[in-house]
Amino acid sequence: MRCSVVGATGYSGAELAKILLGHPYISVHSLTTRQEKPQSIRRYIPEIPKNLDVKLEAFDFDRVAENSDVIFLALPHTVSAEMAGKFLKLGKIVIDLSADFRLKQPLEYKKWYGFKHPAPRLLKDAVYGLPEVYREEIKNAQLIANPGCYPTGCLLALVPLLSDKLIDLANIVADSKSGVSGAGRKLTEATQFCEVNENFNAYKVNRHQHTPEIEQELSNVAGKKVKITFVPHLLPLTRGILTTVYAIKKRGVSKSEIFDAFREAYDKEPFVRVLGQGEFPALRHVQNTNFCDIGIEVDAETGRVIVISAIDNLVKGASGQAVQNMNIRLGFSEDAGLTICP
């Protein structure tokens, strides 16, 4: 199968290209950039073999469409939405790594991203690409909205608790810490070395744009509206997200019931590892992999459930999950190209 990555010079786009170039069933035909001048792909992916002839070229719609069965859009918000519709009209499978098709309500998109949605008619057809929840829908999707990095870690930590109705929906807190690559390649004051090094801070408290995405998907699982408190933090490291979720268990729910819910939900999942009692995730164990590790604790005195998840924000939180979605959609083994990520 032939694929292209539109926007291969950002952190997620370059990571995606690196994974696809090692995929056993995929031929990469186009890696594009919005810059006019030709560039060497090795500037962004120095690990690729010396004899691999893949060029990084200026975006050409007709060329990408002609040479691709699957098109990954690793573009800024709003740019993806305008382009996706054109590829979909030609019968292409589109996997979008931006936020343009994650939120089902156009007004929510405008509220949190500051723009009127460029293609609202496509929202109803987009499938949210969290395989552990929407695998069957992904199998037939033409437009897959790849989840955000923070939502991936939060949702995988919470879905079993909500689907089995084990916690109080009115008291959920998600505390997430991310490496700096989650902010993208574009330089800002907050992501400069001197600001990040030997520092640790919360940001966008109670106003992060991933909040409505998390709430939308939790509400779908719970069958009723769910609100959470979500606080992101910036870690002085390159990659990885550690999320700690706090909730209150319902009266009569035991610790063993909570562990059983996670095992039942994830034992057969290829990329979610539920740790044993007393074990908790570390970022070093998931960096450069498509795994999500989950640790669980229950405070018997307060009734508080504590769930900790760890992912690599560039792999399971972005590019690896995009490839996992492609594998499901095309009928490949779900872990193809992802067993040992670059």
VMD Tcl script that draws the C-alpha trace (Angstrom):
set ca {
  {0.00 0.00 0.00}
  {1.20 3.48 -0.86}
  {1.14 6.33 1.63}
  {2.25 9.94 2.00}
  {2.92 12.20 4.96}
  {1.83 15.78 4.41}
  {3.83 17.83 6.88}
  {6.80 15.57 7.54}
  {9.08 18.15 9.15}
  {7.28 18.65 12.48}
  {8.09 16.41 15.42}
  {5.05 14.17 14.89}
  {5.40 14.18 11.10}
  {9.06 13.20 11.22}
  {8.34 10.47 13.79}
  {5.55 9.18 11.56}
  {7.79 9.10 8.49}
  {10.45 7.24 10.46}
  {7.97 4.55 11.53}
  {6.44 4.21 8.06}
  {9.83 3.86 6.38}
  {10.34 0.69 8.45}
  {6.82 -0.67 7.94}
  {6.75 -4.10 6.26}
  {3.62 -3.51 4.15}
  {3.89 0.17 3.26}
  {5.64 2.08 0.51}
  {6.26 5.74 1.34}
  {5.82 7.80 -1.82}
  {5.74 11.42 -0.63}
  {7.08 13.27 2.38}
  {6.12 16.90 2.05}
  {6.93 20.24 3.62}
  {5.24 23.62 3.35}
  {8.61 25.22 2.70}
  {9.48 26.03 -0.89}
  {13.15 25.09 -0.84}
  {14.04 21.36 -1.10}
  {15.50 19.88 2.06}
  {17.22 16.68 3.03}
  {15.01 14.30 4.99}
  {18.10 13.36 7.01}
  {17.94 16.76 8.67}
  {14.78 15.52 10.41}
  {15.36 11.75 10.36}
  {19.13 11.18 10.59}
  {18.59 7.47 11.38}
  {17.37 6.46 7.92}
  {19.67 4.13 5.91}
  {22.23 5.72 3.61}
  {20.81 4.13 0.47}
  {17.15 4.98 1.14}
  {15.97 7.26 -1.65}
  {13.15 9.29 -0.12}
  {12.99 12.99 -0.83}
  {11.42 15.74 1.22}
  {9.58 17.91 -1.28}
  {7.27 20.89 -1.47}
  {3.63 19.89 -1.21}
  {1.92 19.15 -4.53}
  {-1.71 18.03 -4.15}
  {-1.94 16.19 -7.47}
  {1.32 14.33 -6.91}
  {0.33 13.22 -3.41}
  {-3.14 12.14 -4.54}
  {-1.82 10.20 -7.53}
  {0.75 8.27 -5.53}
  {-1.15 7.51 -2.31}
  {-3.77 5.12 -0.99}
  {-3.44 6.50 2.55}
  {-2.62 10.11 3.36}
  {-1.47 11.25 6.79}
  {-2.00 14.93 7.55}
  {0.49 16.21 10.12}
  {-0.45 19.84 9.73}
  {-1.50 22.76 11.94}
  {-5.13 23.04 13.01}
  {-7.52 24.41 10.33}
  {-5.06 23.58 7.53}
  {-5.87 19.86 7.75}
  {-9.63 20.40 7.58}
  {-9.48 22.22 4.26}
  {-7.19 19.63 2.69}
  {-8.87 16.47 4.00}
  {-12.09 17.00 2.09}
  {-10.26 17.21 -1.24}
  {-8.49 13.91 -0.67}
  {-11.67 12.23 0.57}
  {-13.48 13.17 -2.65}
  {-10.85 11.15 -4.52}
  {-11.53 8.08 -2.37}
  {-8.36 8.34 -0.30}
  {-8.08 7.19 3.31}
  {-7.17 10.20 5.44}
  {-5.64 9.99 8.90}
  {-5.45 13.43 10.48}
  {-3.04 14.12 13.34}
  {-4.40 17.63 14.00}
  {-7.40 18.47 16.16}
  {-9.62 19.39 13.21}
  {-11.88 16.34 13.32}
  {-11.73 15.27 16.97}
  {-14.53 17.47 18.30}
  {-17.99 16.66 16.99}
  {-19.48 20.10 17.68}
  {-18.26 22.99 15.46}
  {-19.05 25.52 18.19}
  {-16.72 23.68 20.60}
  {-13.98 23.84 17.99}
  {-14.44 27.60 17.61}
  {-14.52 28.10 21.38}
  {-11.30 26.20 22.09}
  {-9.27 26.77 18.91}
  {-10.44 30.27 18.04}
  {-11.54 29.55 14.46}
  {-14.75 28.72 12.68}
  {-14.47 25.09 11.56}
  {-13.45 24.98 7.86}
  {-15.28 21.71 7.05}
  {-18.09 21.04 9.56}
  {-19.91 18.68 7.17}
  {-17.08 16.15 7.56}
  {-17.31 15.94 11.36}
  {-20.10 13.37 11.36}
  {-18.04 11.01 9.20}
  {-14.81 11.26 11.18}
  {-14.01 8.31 13.47}
  {-12.10 9.08 16.66}
  {-8.94 6.99 16.39}
  {-8.59 5.47 19.84}
  {-8.28 1.76 18.92}
  {-9.05 0.47 22.40}
  {-12.53 2.03 22.17}
  {-13.35 2.44 18.47}
  {-11.58 -0.47 16.76}
  {-14.66 -1.70 14.89}
  {-15.51 1.78 13.59}
  {-11.90 2.36 12.51}
  {-12.02 -0.76 10.31}
  {-14.36 0.98 7.86}
  {-13.40 4.64 8.27}
  {-12.28 6.89 5.43}
  {-11.45 9.76 7.80}
  {-9.74 8.97 11.10}
  {-9.21 11.70 13.68}
  {-6.07 10.72 15.55}
  {-6.45 11.56 19.28}
  {-4.42 14.19 21.05}
  {-1.50 13.13 23.23}
  {-2.96 14.26 26.56}
  {-6.38 12.74 25.80}
  {-4.80 9.38 24.93}
  {-3.13 9.09 28.34}
  {-6.19 10.39 30.21}
  {-8.77 8.28 28.38}
  {-6.90 5.00 28.68}
  {-6.61 5.65 32.43}
  {-10.33 6.37 32.81}
  {-12.34 4.36 30.26}
  {-12.54 1.09 32.27}
  {-13.73 3.00 35.36}
  {-16.52 4.71 33.44}
  {-17.58 1.81 31.25}
  {-18.03 -0.38 34.36}
  {-19.63 2.50 36.34}
  {-17.14 2.22 39.20}
  {-16.55 5.89 40.06}
  {-18.38 9.13 40.87}
  {-18.54 11.11 37.62}
  {-18.68 14.45 39.45}
  {-15.19 14.25 40.94}
  {-12.51 13.45 38.33}
  {-9.12 15.16 38.24}
  {-6.43 14.52 35.59}
  {-2.93 15.81 36.30}
  {-0.62 15.42 33.27}
  {3.07 16.14 32.73}
  {4.50 16.30 29.21}
  {7.85 16.57 27.53}
  {8.53 19.69 25.47}
  {8.12 18.02 22.06}
  {4.37 18.02 22.70}
  {4.39 21.76 21.97}
  {5.63 21.18 18.41}
  {8.70 22.42 16.57}
  {7.63 26.06 16.38}
  {9.71 28.10 18.83}
  {7.97 29.98 21.62}
  {9.35 31.68 24.68}
  {7.92 28.99 26.97}
  {9.73 26.18 25.12}
  {13.18 27.74 24.87}
  {15.95 25.83 26.63}
  {16.56 28.52 29.23}
  {12.87 28.50 30.19}
  {12.48 24.71 30.34}
  {15.80 23.55 31.72}
  {15.78 22.97 35.50}
  {12.16 24.08 35.59}
  {8.72 22.53 36.03}
  {5.44 24.39 35.67}
  {1.73 24.11 35.07}
  {0.24 25.92 32.08}
  {-3.18 26.60 30.51}
  {-4.77 25.65 33.82}
  {-8.49 25.01 33.30}
  {-8.25 26.21 29.69}
  {-6.24 23.65 27.74}
  {-7.71 22.86 24.31}
  {-7.60 19.09 24.94}
  {-10.15 19.40 27.78}
  {-13.29 19.23 25.58}
  {-11.84 16.28 23.67}
  {-11.34 14.32 26.89}
  {-14.80 15.26 28.17}
  {-16.47 14.39 24.87}
  {-15.03 10.88 24.82}
  {-15.62 10.22 28.51}
  {-19.23 11.33 28.03}
  {-19.60 8.88 25.14}
  {-18.36 6.04 27.34}
  {-20.46 7.02 30.36}
  {-23.61 7.71 28.37}
  {-24.03 11.06 30.13}
  {-22.23 14.39 30.30}
  {-18.88 14.21 32.12}
  {-16.80 17.18 33.25}
  {-13.25 16.92 34.57}
  {-10.52 19.09 36.03}
  {-7.53 18.83 33.71}
  {-4.18 20.44 34.54}
  {-1.19 20.03 32.19}
  {2.43 20.60 33.18}
  {5.67 20.98 31.21}
  {8.57 18.69 32.07}
  {12.21 19.52 31.27}
  {12.60 16.52 28.95}
  {12.00 15.81 25.28}
  {9.28 13.16 25.17}
  {6.74 11.33 27.28}
  {3.52 12.05 29.19}
  {2.82 10.87 32.72}
  {-0.82 11.31 33.77}
  {-2.19 10.81 37.26}
  {-5.97 10.52 37.46}
  {-7.88 10.91 40.74}
  {-11.50 9.78 41.20}
  {-13.80 8.61 43.99}
  {-15.06 5.04 43.80}
  {-18.73 4.30 44.29}
  {-19.83 2.87 47.61}
  {-19.36 -0.89 47.76}
  {-16.85 -1.07 44.87}
  {-13.80 -3.13 45.87}
  {-10.18 -2.74 44.90}
  {-10.26 -6.10 43.15}
  {-13.24 -4.98 41.03}
  {-11.25 -1.99 39.85}
  {-8.21 -4.08 38.90}
  {-10.47 -6.62 37.19}
  {-12.06 -3.86 35.10}
  {-8.66 -2.80 33.76}
  {-7.56 -6.35 33.07}
  {-10.80 -7.15 31.27}
  {-10.51 -3.98 29.19}
  {-6.85 -4.29 28.25}
  {-5.53 -7.84 28.61}
  {-6.01 -8.47 24.89}
  {-4.87 -5.03 23.80}
  {-1.47 -5.15 22.08}
  {-0.26 -1.77 23.35}
  {-1.74 -1.32 26.84}
  {0.12 -2.92 29.76}
  {-1.65 -3.00 33.12}
  {0.96 -3.30 35.86}
  {0.61 -5.40 38.98}
  {-0.45 -4.14 42.38}
  {2.16 -1.80 43.83}
  {3.76 -1.19 40.41}
  {3.60 2.17 38.65}
  {4.71 3.45 35.23}
  {7.90 5.29 34.39}
  {8.45 7.32 31.25}
  {11.71 5.53 30.44}
  {9.74 2.30 29.93}
  {7.48 3.75 27.22}
  {9.66 6.29 25.43}
  {10.15 5.41 21.75}
  {7.39 2.77 21.97}
  {3.67 2.62 21.23}
  {2.87 1.27 24.70}
  {0.70 2.80 27.37}
  {1.61 1.53 30.85}
  {-0.99 1.81 33.60}
  {-0.62 1.51 37.38}
  {-3.54 1.52 39.83}
  {-4.00 2.20 43.53}
  {-7.08 2.56 45.76}
  {-7.00 4.48 49.05}
  {-9.22 2.48 51.40}
  {-9.63 5.38 53.86}
  {-10.71 8.05 51.39}
  {-12.21 5.84 48.68}
  {-10.00 7.58 46.14}
  {-8.94 5.71 43.01}
  {-5.54 6.70 41.64}
  {-4.62 5.64 38.10}
  {-1.27 6.52 36.54}
  {-0.61 6.18 32.81}
  {2.56 6.72 30.83}
  {2.92 7.12 27.06}
  {5.36 8.55 24.56}
  {3.58 11.67 23.30}
  {5.12 11.35 19.83}
  {4.33 7.64 19.40}
  {1.23 6.36 21.23}
  {0.21 10.00 21.64}
  {0.54 10.78 17.93}
  {2.44 8.98 15.16}
  {2.49 5.42 16.50}
  {-1.23 5.54 17.17}
  {-1.76 6.88 13.63}
  {0.07 3.84 12.24}
  {-1.91 1.57 14.57}
  {-5.08 3.08 13.11}
  {-3.81 2.54 9.58}
  {-3.00 -1.09 10.35}
  {-6.54 -1.65 11.64}
  {-8.10 0.11 8.66}
  {-6.07 -1.84 6.09}
  {-6.39 -5.22 7.81}
  {-2.71 -5.56 8.70}
  {-1.51 -7.00 11.98}
  {-2.15 -4.21 14.47}
  {1.45 -4.11 15.61}
  {2.97 -4.05 12.10}
  {5.84 -1.57 12.07}
  {5.35 -0.87 15.77}
  {6.84 -3.83 17.62}
  {10.11 -1.99 18.07}
  {9.66 1.68 17.21}
  {12.58 3.75 15.92}
}
mol new
graphics top color blue
foreach p $ca { graphics top sphere $p radius 0.5 }
foreach p [lrange $ca 0 end-1] q [lrange $ca 1 end] { graphics top cylinder $p $q radius 0.2 }
display resetview
